[in-house]
Amino acid sequence: MVNSKNFTILRITILWLNFFAVLFNASLFLYTTNYVIKSQQSYQLLAALQHVPDSPSKIFWQSMFSFLLLAAVISLRHDNNYLKNNPQLANLVILLEFILAVIVFIALRMTYNGVFLLVFVDFLISNRNYYNFRNYPIWILVAAALLIIFLVTNYSILSYFITLPNLTTYLNFLPAKIGSPLIFLKNFITSLNLVLFILILVYFAVYQLNQENEIQKKLALADKANVELKNYAALSEHIAQDRERKRIARDLHDTVGHALTGIAAGIDATMVLIDIDPAATKKQLAKIQVAVKQGLKDVRKALNQIRPGALKNYTLEDALKKMLKEYADISRIKINFTYQWGETDFEKTTENVIFRIIEESITNSLRHGHASEVTITCSRTAKQNYQLQIQDNGKGCAQIKPGYGITQMKERVAIINGQINLDGKKGFITTVEIPKEGETND
């Protein structure tokens, strides 16, 4: 099963394998040199090497110390939570690991380059959650760098340009029954390190594919949940609207219906009394007048209950600013608002219409137009009528098909004898002209 824990096991495995490889190669220099000295073959070794060999003890301790330092840096980076959560800083540590790998390579007199595979594996495992197959440039650069390093650090290639000690030459001075197994073991460790590296690459590729599949599944689930949420929101909105209609119908029935019923009955009585008793008729008309005034109060009370809450405690300008600020804070949309109507006192119905049209327009700009900026201008026309213009930078709509929201806006504008114009060619522009009669006359 491909999981993150297995990466830790693979990293530790290749780390220990490289430790054994460095220890083995460094020990070979030390062991074979001591054997040559004891068997009095020093002259023959010098002649075969064509190079004055370095101190085997120096090679051993330099190699082991530099590799232990490399292993310590690798372990520290994986155990340090701060580095785990800061990939850029962790990559700087990877650079330090590469420098230490070069030191190990030089300390072993360039006879073993498997430490570079160790550093590359460490890079893969450390960044498996930050890079994926969609980051092709990164992987191409890393793979190309690895290929170049391997070509440059290969002993067969380097030996053409630099005089290097050949470890196989050292081993040839040992007895065949000892030298041959050691040569085999040396080649086996090098090959095993390369095979393990290839297996880790394959495992890493499978892991990344699984990650991609998991991401695709989660995105599909998120899309499904998003669709269901939209459907639920639409259903909830429909239910809320239906409840609101029923509530308004009840209020109007209880107020207007009862008032009109009483007025109708009073008028019937007046028609009977008008020719018989004019004085009683006047009293009856006074009662009807009281009923009409009370009916008007009840109607106004019912209409005020459906009035936007912001308009109850603020002026139109302040209410609009408050509403627009809330939209901007929640959606992060930029709203430019210009109010040039001064202290105009509109009728409550007109204020309701203006408020609802702006509210509906911003909602449409976000939901359908995916706009990032909306400009709202409240100005006067040449005829001194009131003009409201709402323009967004969304995707617009070449052919406008009125939905529920636009239909409601048109109906609201018609109530106040206004005109509305919609333009979706460049973004979406809603222009409403309100006659001057929309002001309160009392």
N, C-alpha and C positions, 0 to 999 in steps of 0.2 A: 504493500500500500504506500502510495506517494504522500508524504507529509513532511512538515517542517522538522520534526524530531530526527528524522533520518539524515537530514543534512548535517546535524551536529555529529552524528556517528561517522558519516563519511569524512567530514573535516578532520576529526580526531584521528581517523584511520590513516588518511594520507599524511597527516602531520607526523604520526609515529613511524610510518614507513620511511619518510624522508629523514627522520632522526636516525633510524637504523642505517639508511643508505650513507649518510654523512659520516656516521661513526665507523661504518664498515670501510669506506674508502680512505678515511683518515688513518684508521688502524692498519690498513694494508701498507701505506707508506712507512709507518713506524715498524711494522713486523718484518716486511721484506728487507728494509735497510739494515736492521739488526741482524737478520739472517745472512745477508751478503757480507757484512763486516765480520761476522763470526766464521763464515766459510772462506774468508780471505779472497773474495771475488770483487773487491771494490774497484780495482783497475778495469776489470771487464765491464762492470756496470757503467763506469764513467765513459768508457769507449762506446758502449751501446747507446747511451743517452745523448751523447754529443752535447752535453749540457751539465753544468755543475749543479747537482741537486741541492735543494734547500734542506735545512735541518728537518728531519721527520718529526721531531718533537714540536717544532714551531708550526709545522703544517697541521699536526693533530690538534694542538691547543687553540690555534687561531680558528680552525674549522669548527670545533666544538663550541667555543665561546660565542662566535658569531651566530651559529645556528640556535643555540640556547637563547640568545638575545632575540632572535627572530621569532622563536616559539613563544617567548614571554610577551612580545608585542602583540602577536596574534591572539593569544589567550586573553590578554588584558582588554583588547578591543572588543572581544565577544562577551566579556563579563561586565563591561562598563556600560551601564544603562544610558549615560549621557551620550556616549558615542553611538549607541544603537539608534537613538532618536535624532541624531544629527548626521545624516549620510554624507554631507559635504565634508565635514570634519573627519569622518571615518575614512573617506577616500584619501585624505591627506596622510592618514596613518597607513593606508595601503601603499602610498608612495614611499613611506619610510620602510615598509616591509620589502618593497622591491629593492631599495638601496641595500638593505641588509642581505637580501638574496644575492645581490651582486657581490657583496663582501664574502659571503659563504662560497660562492662560485670561484672567486679569486683565491680564497684561502685554500681551497682544494686543488689549486693549480689548474683550474678549468677542466677538471676531469669528470665533473658531474653537474649537469644543468637541470636536474629534476626539481630543484627548489623553486624554479620559475613557475613550474606547473602548480606547485603548492600555493604560491602567491596568487596565481590566476584563479584557482579554485576558491580561495578565500574571498577574492573579489566577487565571484559569482554568488557564493552563498550569502555574503553580507548584503548584497544589493538585489537579492531575488525578489523582494517586495517593492522595489523602487523602479526597476527596469523590467520591461517585458518585450515580447517579440515585435511590438509596434515601434519600439525604439531601435530600428534597424541601423541607423548611423552609429550609435554607441557600440553595438555589438560588432559591426564591421571594423571599426577602429580598434577595438580591443583584440579581436581575432587577428587582424593584420599585425598589430604590435606583437602579439604572441608568436606569430609565424616568423617575423623578422628576428625576434630575440632567439628563437630556437635555431634559426639558420646561422645567426652570428655566433652563438655560443656552442655550436656543435664542434666537437674536438677535431673531427676530420677536416673541417673548413678552417678552424683557427690555426691548426698546425702548419698550414701553408704560409701563414703570415707571421706567426710567432713561434719561437722555439719553446716547446712545452715538454714537460716530463710525461712520458707515456706510462701509465700505471701497468699496462700489459707487459711492458719491457721489464719492469720490476718483478712481476709474477713469473716471468719466464726463467728467472734465476732460482726459483724454488723447485724442489723435486716434483716430478710430474704428478705423483699421487696427491700432492698438496696443491700445486699450482693450478692444475686443471679444474678441480672442484671450486677453487676460489674464483677463477675466471668465470666459470659457469654461474656461480652465485652472484658475482658482480653484475653480469649481464642480465641475470634473472631479476635482480632487484630493480635495475633500470627499466626493464620491460614491464615488470609488475606495476611500477609507478606510472608508466605510460598507459597501461591497460586500465588501471584504477581511474586515471584522469579521464579517459574516454567514457568509462561507465558513469562517472559523475556528470559528464556533459550530457549523456543520454538521459540520465535521471533528471537532470535539470530541465532538459527540453520537455520531458513528460510532465514535470511539475508545472512548468509555465503553461503548457497546453491545458492542464487541469484548471489552473487559475483562470485562464481565459474563458473556459467553459463555465466555471462557477460565476464569473462576472456576467457572462451572457445570460445565464439562468436568472441571476438576481435582477438584471436589467429587465428581463422579460416579466418577472414577477412584479417589479416596480411599475412597469407599464400597465400590467393588468390591474394592479391595485389603484393606479392613477385613474384608469378608465372607470373602475367601480366607484371610486371616490367622486368623480365628476357626475356619474349617474345618480349617486346618492345625494349629492349637493343639488342637482337639478330637481330630483324628486322632493327633497326637503323644501326647496324654494317654491315648488308647485303647491305643496301641502300648506306652507305658510301663507301663500297668496290666497289659496282657497279659504283658509280659516279667516284671513283678514276680510275677504269679501263677505263671508257669512256674518262676521262681527259687525261690519259696516251696515249690512242689510238689516240686522236686528236693531242697531241703533236708529237707523232711519225709520224703520217700522214703528219703533217705540216712541219716536219724537214726531217726525213729519206725519206719519200715518195717523197717530192719535190726534195731533193738532188739526189736520185736515178734516178728520171725521167730526171733531167738535165744531169746527167752523162751518162745515156743510150742514150739520144739524141746526146750528144757530141761524144760518141763512134761511133754512126752510121755515123756521119759526118766525123770522122777520117778515117773510113773504106773506105769512098768514095774518100777522098783526098790522101790517102797514096800512091797510084800508080800514081796520077796525079801531085800533088804538095807536095813534102816532107816538104818544108819549112812551108807551110800552115798547114800541119799535125802537125808539132812541136808546132806551135802557138795554135792549137786546143787542143793538149794534155796538154799544160801549163794551158789553161782555165779549162780543166777537173780536173787537179791537184788542182787548186784553189777551185773548186766546192767540191772536195772530202774533202779537209781540212776544208772548211766551214761546210760541212755536219757533220764531226766528232765533230766540236765545238758545233753544234746545238744538236747533240745526247747527248754529255756530259752535256750540259746545261739542257736538259730534264731529264737526270738521276739524276742530282744534286737536281732537284726540288722535287724528291721523297726520297731524302736522309734524314735520321733522323735529326731533328733540332739540337740536342745536338752535332752531329758530325761536324756541320758546323763551330762551334766556339771553339771546344775543341779537344784535342788529344783523341784517342780511349780510353785510360785508364781513363782520366778525365771525358769523356762523360759517360763511364760505371759507374763510381763512382757517378756521379751526378744523373743518372737514378736510380741506386740502392738505393740511399739515399731517393729519392722521394717515391719509393715503400715502403721502410721501415717506413717512416714517416706516410704515408697514411694508410697502412695495419697493422702496428705494427708487421710485420714479421721480424725475425732476419735473417740478411744476412751476411754471412762470405765470403769475397772477397779477393782472392789472385791473383795478377797479376805478372807473371814472364816472360813476353815477352819483358821487357825493352822498348827501344825506337824504336822498329820495325816499319818500315813504310810500312803498308799494302796498297794494292790498295783500292780505294774507294768502289769498289763492295764488296771486302772481309770484309772491316769494316762494311758495311751495313748489310751483312749476319750475322756477329758475334753479332752485336748490336740487330738485330731482333730476333735471336735465343734465346739470353738471356732474352730479353723482353717477348717473347712468353712462354718460360719455366717457368718464375716466375709467369706469369698469370695463367698458367695451374696448378702450385703448389698451388696457392691460390684458384682458382675456383673449380678444380676437386679433388686435393689431400688434401685440407684443412690443408696444412702444416703450421707449426709455425717457421720453420728454414730452410734456404737454404744455401748450400755451393757452391761457384763458384770458380773454379780454372783454371787459364790460365797458362799452362806449356808447356814444350818441351818434345818430345818423344826421344827415343834412336836414331832414324833416323833424329833427329833435325827438325821433323815436328812440327807444332803447335797443341796443344791439348787443347780443351775446355771441361771441365766437370762440369755439374750442377747436384747436388744431393740434394733432399729434404727429410724431415722426415714425409711426408704425408702418406696416406693410400695405395699408390701404385696401381698397376693394374697387375694382374697375366697374363691376356691375353690382349695385347695392340691392340686396334682397331683404326687405324689411322683416325683421324677426319680432319677437314679443317686445324687446326693449325699445326698438325704433318706433314701433307702432304706438307704444305707450307715450313716447315723447311727442309724437305728432298729435295724439289725442289731447295731451296736456296743453300743448301750444294752442290748439284750436279752442280750448276752454277760455283762454284769455284773449282770443281774437288775434293771435300772433301768427307769424309765418316762420316756417323752418325750411332750411335748405341744407342738403347733405352732399358732400363731394369726397369721393374716395380715390381720386386719381393720384394724388401725391400725399401720402399719409392719409389722414381722415380729418375732414373739416366739417364741423357742425355750426351753422349760422342761424341764430334765432333773432327775429325782429319783433319787439314788443311795442304796441302802440302806447302813446303817451297817456292814454286813458287808463293804463294799468296802475297809475298812481292812485292813492287814496284821496278822495275828494272832500272828506269831512275834516 
